């Protein structure tokens, strides 16, 4: 007998030993990513199994457990072949062919279950995303490592996981094929605008919008938002320009109904220190100017000299002259 392969993508071959196991002795795979099974599809497969039997063996693991009354009993857990197992039960089979894999851990079981379903290409997008998330969370691997294990790109994994950012009712619509995975992209583009996202979702459902139309709507909403952000009054533009010239770096002001935000760019620790120094100097200058005592126009100002200058001497004639008197 040839040794079994250890890679996660292993598929039984004619050189593997096939065993016939009672259907009722096979427990389901707890890591099975597929949650939705078409009843019509299972009935069709069951009818085919009645006529031709199970053409491809299932893959199971075997553990020996102690029976309550004593002794050991073999327990089988499904790794790959969930549809065939369900259809075999519908067809009324008592036993089905299996290949037993030894030494597989939970990670391998999950990998095999995902790979089998991905290879069939009919796993719905949400179940696929949840399975990948489970693989990452439970076994502590990165997106890149997950991608390598299932033979896909890191972008494929990341984009699949983004589907889980949608609300539950939108995920349900994808599972129920009310909307496609393609429709999910423009919806996710509006994740930071939930009201517009919900409106677009309803339009897709009610008007049966194609993906291209949904993308155009999402793009127009995003562009409208950008335009609103860039509509600035002449006063704001002038303040931006003044601050830019004063600080020597780009300054951006964003306003909203409640107030706004001021962005000051810097490109190195030295730039930041220079900005801090400039702002501190400016503040100190304003404080000094504000602390100076105001001068009243009706107040006689004293000279800084300790002794005031002597008044010019006047002659007696001028002193007692009537012309120098006023009423």
VOPAGU-2260 file (C-alpha; in pm, 1 decimal, decimal comma):
REM VOPAGU-2260
SITE   aa  ch    i         X         Y         Z
SITE  UNK   A    0       0,0       0,0       0,0
SITE  UNK   A    1     135,3     340,7     -93,0
SITE  UNK   A    2     183,3     594,0     188,4
SITE  UNK   A    3     -72,4     870,0     211,6
SITE  UNK   A    4      25,3    1223,0     115,4
SITE  UNK   A    5      37,3    1490,5     383,9
SITE  UNK   A    6     -41,3    1798,8     176,9
SITE  UNK   A    7    -374,2    1971,9     241,6
SITE  UNK   A    8    -478,7    1945,8    -119,7
SITE  UNK   A    9    -462,3    1567,6    -124,9
SITE  UNK   A   10    -726,3    1386,7    -333,2
SITE  UNK   A   11    -772,1    1008,8    -301,6
SITE  UNK   A   12    -618,3     803,0    -580,6
SITE  UNK   A   13    -659,3     447,0    -699,7
SITE  UNK   A   14    -354,9     347,4    -492,2
SITE  UNK   A   15    -520,9     432,9    -161,2
SITE  UNK   A   16    -696,2     167,6      42,5
SITE  UNK   A   17   -1072,7     216,2      33,7
SITE  UNK   A   18   -1282,9     101,7     326,4
SITE  UNK   A   19   -1658,7      60,3     349,9
SITE  UNK   A   20   -1793,9     232,7     659,9
SITE  UNK   A   21   -2147,9     252,7     797,2
SITE  UNK   A   22   -2301,9     589,5     711,4
SITE  UNK   A   23   -2425,9     636,7    1067,5
SITE  UNK   A   24   -2073,9     601,3    1208,6
SITE  UNK   A   25   -1940,3     907,7    1023,7
SITE  UNK   A   26   -1964,2    1234,4    1218,1
SITE  UNK   A   27   -1980,7    1563,2    1023,3
SITE  UNK   A   28   -1677,4    1785,8     988,5
SITE  UNK   A   29   -1699,2    2066,4    1250,1
SITE  UNK   A   30   -1488,5    2284,7    1020,8
SITE  UNK   A   31   -1713,9    2242,8     718,3
SITE  UNK   A   32   -1727,2    2588,2     554,7
SITE  UNK   A   33   -2039,8    2519,0     350,1
SITE  UNK   A   34   -2356,5    2608,5     539,4
SITE  UNK   A   35   -2606,1    2614,0     253,1
SITE  UNK   A   36   -2686,9    2297,0      58,3
SITE  UNK   A   37   -2934,2    2298,3    -227,2
SITE  UNK   A   38   -3213,3    2049,2    -158,7
SITE  UNK   A   39   -3269,5    1999,7    -531,1
SITE  UNK   A   40   -2898,1    1942,9    -583,2
SITE  UNK   A   41   -2884,9    1685,3    -303,4
SITE  UNK   A   42   -3189,8    1501,8    -442,8
SITE  UNK   A   43   -3031,1    1492,2    -787,1
SITE  UNK   A   44   -2704,8    1360,6    -644,6
SITE  UNK   A   45   -2893,5    1103,3    -434,7
SITE  UNK   A   46   -3068,8     972,9    -746,5
SITE  UNK   A   47   -2734,0     943,0    -924,0
SITE  UNK   A   48   -2589,9     752,9    -625,7
SITE  UNK   A   49   -2885,4     512,2    -630,8
SITE  UNK   A   50   -2807,3     429,6    -993,1
SITE  UNK   A   51   -2428,9     435,1   -1001,6
SITE  UNK   A   52   -2313,1     434,7    -639,6
SITE  UNK   A   53   -2059,0     671,6    -481,3
SITE  UNK   A   54   -1796,8     713,0    -753,7
SITE  UNK   A   55   -1541,9     903,3    -542,2
SITE  UNK   A   56   -1462,6     788,3    -186,6
SITE  UNK   A   57   -1507,8    1028,6     101,6
SITE  UNK   A   58   -1209,0    1129,9     313,8
SITE  UNK   A   59   -1234,5    1067,6     689,2
SITE  UNK   A   60   -1014,8    1056,8     997,5
SITE  UNK   A   61   -1030,9     778,4    1256,1
SITE  UNK   A   62    -994,8     794,2    1632,5
SITE  UNK   A   63   -1015,1     516,8    1887,7
SITE  UNK   A   64   -1236,6     599,7    2183,8
SITE  UNK   A   65   -1322,5     394,1    2489,7
SITE  UNK   A   66   -1678,2     258,1    2505,8
SITE  UNK   A   67   -1880,8     303,3    2827,1
SITE  UNK   A   68   -1908,0     -71,6    2869,5
SITE  UNK   A   69   -1536,6    -114,5    2808,3
SITE  UNK   A   70   -1317,2    -172,6    2507,4
SITE  UNK   A   71   -1230,5      56,3    2218,4
SITE  UNK   A   72   -1443,1     176,5    1931,5
SITE  UNK   A   73   -1340,2     341,8    1605,3
SITE  UNK   A   74   -1498,9     680,8    1549,0
SITE  UNK   A   75   -1484,2     845,9    1206,6
SITE  UNK   A   76   -1500,0    1216,8    1135,8
SITE  UNK   A   77   -1561,8    1352,9     790,1
SITE  UNK   A   78   -1289,6    1562,8     631,7
SITE  UNK   A   79   -1416,0    1598,5     273,9
SITE  UNK   A   80   -1735,1    1484,6     102,3
SITE  UNK   A   81   -2023,0    1647,5     291,6
SITE  UNK   A   82   -2256,4    1652,9     -10,7
SITE  UNK   A   83   -2185,9    1290,6     -92,9
SITE  UNK   A   84   -2249,7    1190,0     269,6
SITE  UNK   A   85   -2584,9    1375,3     282,3
SITE  UNK   A   86   -2691,5    1244,6     -57,1
SITE  UNK   A   87   -2596,2     888,3      42,9
SITE  UNK   A   88   -2823,3     914,9     344,8
SITE  UNK   A   89   -3105,6    1041,7     121,4
SITE  UNK   A   90   -3044,3     748,5    -112,9
SITE  UNK   A   91   -3075,1     507,2     180,3
SITE  UNK   A   92   -2721,3     366,0     161,7
SITE  UNK   A   93   -2601,3     175,9     468,6
SITE  UNK   A   94   -2230,6     191,3     382,8
SITE  UNK   A   95   -2015,3     420,8     170,1
SITE  UNK   A   96   -1653,7     403,0      48,9
SITE  UNK   A   97   -1398,2     610,9     239,2
SITE  UNK   A   98   -1025,8     674,4     250,2
SITE  UNK   A   99    -893,3     702,0     604,8
SITE  UNK   A  100    -630,0     964,0     672,9
SITE  UNK   A  101    -413,2     929,2     981,3
SITE  UNK   A  102    -258,5    1199,2    1197,1
SITE  UNK   A  103    -450,5    1496,2    1057,2
SITE  UNK   A  104    -490,9    1786,5    1296,0
SITE  UNK   A  105    -778,1    2033,8    1301,9
SITE  UNK   A  106    -592,8    2273,8    1072,9
SITE  UNK   A  107    -557,2    2008,8     805,0
SITE  UNK   A  108    -923,5    1915,1     834,3
SITE  UNK   A  109   -1028,6    2274,4     785,0
SITE  UNK   A  110    -786,1    2321,5     496,3
SITE  UNK   A  111    -912,9    2010,6     323,3
SITE  UNK   A  112   -1276,7    2111,1     367,7
SITE  UNK   A  113   -1211,6    2459,5     227,9
SITE  UNK   A  114   -1001,9    2334,9     -60,9
SITE  UNK   A  115   -1255,4    2073,6    -164,0
SITE  UNK   A  116   -1530,3    2334,3    -176,5
SITE  UNK   A  117   -1316,7    2598,6    -345,8
SITE  UNK   A  118   -1220,1    2350,9    -613,8
SITE  UNK   A  119   -1590,4    2295,7    -685,3
SITE  UNK   A  120   -1628,9    2675,8    -728,9
SITE  UNK   A  121   -1988,6    2674,6    -604,0
SITE  UNK   A  122   -1924,1    2772,9    -243,7
SITE  UNK   A  123   -2111,4    3098,1    -185,6
SITE  UNK   A  124   -1898,3    3403,3    -117,6
SITE  UNK   A  125   -2010,3    3456,0     242,3
SITE  UNK   A  126   -1949,0    3095,1     350,3
SITE  UNK   A  127   -1610,0    3115,7     182,5
SITE  UNK   A  128   -1526,9    3439,9     366,8
SITE  UNK   A  129   -1637,4    3296,2     701,9
SITE  UNK   A  130   -1431,3    2982,4     645,0
SITE  UNK   A  131   -1120,8    3186,4     562,1
SITE  UNK   A  132   -1178,1    3406,2     867,4
SITE  UNK   A  133   -1209,8    3095,9    1083,8
SITE  UNK   A  134    -888,6    2957,0     938,5
SITE  UNK   A  135    -706,7    3282,9    1020,9
SITE  UNK   A  136    -857,1    3337,0    1367,0
SITE  UNK   A  137    -843,4    2986,2    1509,9
SITE  UNK   A  138    -500,5    2894,8    1382,2
SITE  UNK   A  139    -323,5    3233,3    1395,1
SITE  UNK   A  140    -206,8    3265,6    1035,9
SITE  UNK   A  141    -176,6    3575,4     818,0
SITE  UNK   A  142    -368,0    3656,3     500,5
SITE  UNK   A  143     -60,6    3565,7     297,1
SITE  UNK   A  144     -18,6    3229,8     474,1
SITE  UNK   A  145    -387,4    3155,4     430,3
SITE  UNK   A  146    -362,0    3237,2      59,6
SITE  UNK   A  147     -62,3    3007,2      17,6
SITE  UNK   A  148    -246,0    2717,1     181,8
SITE  UNK   A  149    -549,9    2741,3     -46,6
SITE  UNK   A  150    -355,9    2823,6    -362,3
SITE  UNK   A  151    -495,7    3174,1    -404,6
SITE  UNK   A  152    -351,1    3525,7    -395,3
SITE  UNK   A  153    -338,6    3738,1     -80,4
SITE  UNK   A  154    -570,5    3988,5    -253,1
SITE  UNK   A  155    -823,5    3711,0    -309,5
SITE  UNK   A  156    -826,4    3632,0      63,0
SITE  UNK   A  157    -839,3    3997,7     169,7
SITE  UNK   A  158   -1119,8    4083,2     -72,9
SITE  UNK   A  159   -1318,5    3780,4      41,5
SITE  UNK   A  160   -1284,9    3881,6     405,8
SITE  UNK   A  161   -1403,5    4235,8     327,1
SITE  UNK   A  162   -1747,1    4091,1     250,6
SITE  UNK   A  163   -1791,4    4033,5     623,4
SITE  UNK   A  164   -1786,1    4412,6     675,2
SITE  UNK   A  165   -2134,2    4431,1     520,2
SITE  UNK   A  166   -2443,1    4421,4     745,3
SITE  UNK   A  167   -2598,4    4082,6     811,2
SITE  UNK   A  168   -2900,0    4139,6     583,6
SITE  UNK   A  169   -2671,0    4221,2     290,5
SITE  UNK   A  170   -2464,7    3908,8     354,9
SITE  UNK   A  171   -2788,4    3708,1     359,8
SITE  UNK   A  172   -2882,7    3860,7      23,7
SITE  UNK   A  173   -2552,8    3738,0    -121,8
SITE  UNK   A  174   -2609,8    3386,9      15,2
SITE  UNK   A  175   -2963,0    3389,6    -125,7
SITE  UNK   A  176   -2832,7    3515,3    -461,5
SITE  UNK   A  177   -3049,9    3827,0    -444,2
SITE  UNK   A  178   -2732,9    4019,9    -517,8
SITE  UNK   A  179   -2400,2    3895,7    -651,9
SITE  UNK   A  180   -2050,9    3923,6    -512,5
SITE  UNK   A  181   -1992,8    4185,2    -781,3
SITE  UNK   A  182   -2267,1    4400,9    -629,2
SITE  UNK   A  183   -2090,3    4379,0    -292,7
SITE  UNK   A  184   -1792,6    4584,7    -415,4
SITE  UNK   A  185   -1980,6    4914,4    -469,2
SITE  UNK   A  186   -2170,8    4854,7    -145,0
SITE  UNK   A  187   -1844,8    4812,7      47,6
SITE  UNK   A  188   -1714,6    5133,3    -111,3
SITE  UNK   A  189   -1988,4    5312,1      85,6
SITE  UNK   A  190   -1918,9    5145,9     422,3
SITE  UNK   A  191   -1846,3    5484,4     577,6
SITE  UNK   A  192   -2180,7    5616,1     451,5
SITE  UNK   A  193   -2434,5    5360,5     578,3
SITE  UNK   A  194   -2742,7    5555,8     468,9
SITE  UNK   A  195   -2628,4    5585,5     107,4
SITE  UNK   A  196   -2516,4    5221,9     116,5
SITE  UNK   A  197   -2861,3    5108,6     231,2
SITE  UNK   A  198   -3027,9    5317,6     -41,0
SITE  UNK   A  199   -2805,1    5165,6    -308,1
SITE  UNK   A  200   -2872,1    4815,6    -173,1
SITE  UNK   A  201   -3247,9    4868,2    -200,7
SITE  UNK   A  202   -3211,4    5003,0    -554,8
SITE  UNK   A  203   -3009,1    4697,9    -656,5
SITE  UNK   A  204   -3280,7    4469,4    -520,1
SITE  UNK   A  205   -3587,5    4659,1    -644,8
SITE  UNK   A  206   -3455,0    4774,9    -981,4
SITE  UNK   A  207   -3236,8    4468,3   -1042,0
SITE  UNK   A  208   -2942,7    4694,2   -1119,3
SITE  UNK   A  209   -2649,7    4534,0   -1301,0
SITE  UNK   A  210   -2309,1    4551,5   -1135,3
SITE  UNK   A  211   -2184,7    4827,3   -1369,2
SITE  UNK   A  212   -2478,5    5051,4   -1284,5
SITE  UNK   A  213   -2425,9    4997,4    -910,7
SITE  UNK   A  214   -2058,2    5084,1    -950,4
SITE  UNK   A  215   -2143,8    5406,7   -1135,9
SITE  UNK   A  216   -2383,8    5511,9    -858,5
SITE  UNK   A  217   -2129,4    5439,1    -584,3
SITE  UNK   A  218   -1861,8    5627,6    -778,5
SITE  UNK   A  219   -2085,4    5930,9    -824,5
SITE  UNK   A  220   -2167,5    5935,7    -450,6
SITE  UNK   A  221   -1797,6    5921,9    -364,2
SITE  UNK   A  222   -1714,1    6200,3    -612,3
SITE  UNK   A  223   -1995,2    6416,3    -475,5
SITE  UNK   A  224   -1848,7    6378,3    -129,0
SITE  UNK   A  225   -1504,4    6483,3    -253,3
SITE  UNK   A  226   -1650,4    6789,9    -424,2
SITE  UNK   A  227   -1830,2    6893,7    -107,1
SITE  UNK   A  228   -1508,9    6865,3      87,8
SITE  UNK   A  229   -1327,6    7087,3    -161,4
SITE  UNK   A  230   -1591,5    7360,4    -175,5
SITE  UNK   A  231   -1430,2    7629,5      37,9
SITE  UNK   A  232   -1516,8    7990,9      83,9
SITE  UNK   A  233   -1276,8    8263,9     -23,5
SITE  UNK   A  234   -1214,8    8341,9     343,2
SITE  UNK   A  235   -1107,2    7982,6     421,2
SITE  UNK   A  236    -882,3    7976,2     113,6
SITE  UNK   A  237    -721,9    8304,5     223,4
SITE  UNK   A  238    -661,2    8169,5     575,3
SITE  UNK   A  239    -506,0    7853,3     431,5
SITE  UNK   A  240    -275,5    8062,9     214,6
SITE  UNK   A  241    -177,3    8287,8     504,5
SITE  UNK   A  242    -100,2    7996,1     734,3
SITE  UNK   A  243      94,7    7820,6     460,2
SITE  UNK   A  244     312,0    8127,8     408,0
SITE  UNK   A  245     358,6    8183,8     782,7
SITE  UNK   A  246     444,9    7823,7     871,5
SITE  UNK   A  247     628,8    7739,2     551,6
SITE  UNK   A  248     435,6    7415,5     493,6
SITE  UNK   A  249     103,8    7304,4     348,2
SITE  UNK   A  250    -201,0    7381,6     561,1
SITE  UNK   A  251    -546,9    7235,2     490,5
SITE  UNK   A  252    -871,6    7340,5     655,0
SITE  UNK   A  253   -1176,8    7112,9     642,4
SITE  UNK   A  254   -1506,1    7250,0     766,7
SITE  UNK   A  255   -1834,1    7085,0     857,9
SITE  UNK   A  256   -2156,0    7176,2    1034,2
SITE  UNK   A  257   -2003,7    7136,1    1381,5
SITE  UNK   A  258   -1666,9    7297,2    1314,5
SITE  UNK   A  259   -1383,3    7138,5    1125,1
SITE  UNK   A  260   -1022,9    7021,6    1128,0
SITE  UNK   A  261    -688,0    7188,7    1062,7
SITE  UNK   A  262    -413,6    6981,5     897,2
SITE  UNK   A  263     -51,0    7099,8     911,2
SITE  UNK   A  264     191,6    6885,8     713,7
SITE  UNK   A  265     548,8    6809,3     817,0
SITE  UNK   A  266     797,5    6567,2     665,0
SITE  UNK   A  267    1060,4    6510,9     932,8
SITE  UNK   A  268    1119,7    6556,1    1306,9
SITE  UNK   A  269    1314,6    6871,7    1220,7
SITE  UNK   A  270    1013,8    7011,7    1032,9
SITE  UNK   A  271     791,9    6939,4    1331,0
SITE  UNK   A  272    1032,5    7112,6    1570,1
SITE  UNK   A  273    1048,1    7414,6    1339,7
SITE  UNK   A  274     667,7    7433,5    1333,3
SITE  UNK   A  275     652,0    7417,7    1712,9
SITE  UNK   A  276     913,9    7693,8    1742,0
SITE  UNK   A  277     734,1    7913,6    1490,4
SITE  UNK   A  278     396,7    7874,3    1663,6
SITE  UNK   A  279     551,0    7938,9    2007,4
SITE  UNK   A  280     726,2    8251,4    1883,0
SITE  UNK   A  281     406,1    8379,0    1724,7
SITE  UNK   A  282     211,3    8321,4    2045,9
SITE  UNK   A  283     475,6    8498,8    2256,5
SITE  UNK   A  284     468,7    8798,8    2021,9
SITE  UNK   A  285      90,6    8826,1    2048,5
SITE  UNK   A  286     102,6    8803,5    2429,6
SITE  UNK   A  287     359,5    9085,5    2450,6
SITE  UNK   A  288     154,8    9304,4    2217,9
SITE  UNK   A  289    -161,2    9236,9    2418,6
SITE  UNK   A  290       4,1    9323,6    2753,1
SITE  UNK   A  291     102,5    9681,3    2649,9
SITE  UNK   A  292    -112,6    9947,0    2827,7
SITE  UNK   A  293    -350,5   10127,2    2594,7
SITE  UNK   A  294    -298,3   10500,0    2550,2
SITE  UNK   A  295    -596,7   10724,4    2615,8
SITE  UNK   A  296    -619,4   11020,0    2377,7
SITE  UNK   A  297    -710,7   11253,2    2668,3
SITE  UNK   A  298    -418,1   11151,8    2888,6
SITE  UNK   A  299    -111,0   11371,4    2912,0
SITE  UNK   A  300     192,5   11157,7    2840,2
SITE  UNK   A  301     495,7   11208,2    3057,1
SITE  UNK   A  302     835,5   11225,3    2905,3
SITE  UNK   A  303    1086,8   10964,7    2999,1
SITE  UNK   A  304    1324,9   11241,6    3111,9
SITE  UNK   A  305    1344,2   11283,1    3489,8
SITE  UNK   A  306    1334,4   11664,4    3468,8
SITE  UNK   A  307    1094,9   11825,5    3225,9
SITE  UNK   A  308    1244,8   12086,6    2994,4
SITE  UNK   A  309    1219,9   12450,0    3107,5
SITE  UNK   A  310     953,4   12664,3    2952,8
SITE  UNK   A  311    1084,1   12929,9    2717,1
SITE  UNK   A  312    1139,4   13266,6    2887,1
SITE  UNK   A  313     885,4   13534,5    2815,3
SITE  UNK   A  314     931,0   13910,4    2841,3
SITE  UNK   A  315     724,8   14114,8    3087,1
SITE  UNK   A  316     559,6   14297,2    2800,8
SITE  UNK   A  317     434,1   13977,0    2650,1
SITE  UNK   A  318     328,2   13841,4    2989,2
SITE  UNK   A  319      95,5   14125,0    3066,1
SITE  UNK   A  320     -16,8   14189,5    2712,8
SITE  UNK   A  321    -395,1   14189,7    2664,2
SITE  UNK   A  322    -346,5   13996,1    2343,6
SITE  UNK   A  323    -235,3   13691,6    2539,2
SITE  UNK   A  324    -562,1   13661,8    2733,0
SITE  UNK   A  325    -853,6   13458,7    2613,9
SITE  UNK   A  326   -1204,6   13404,9    2742,2
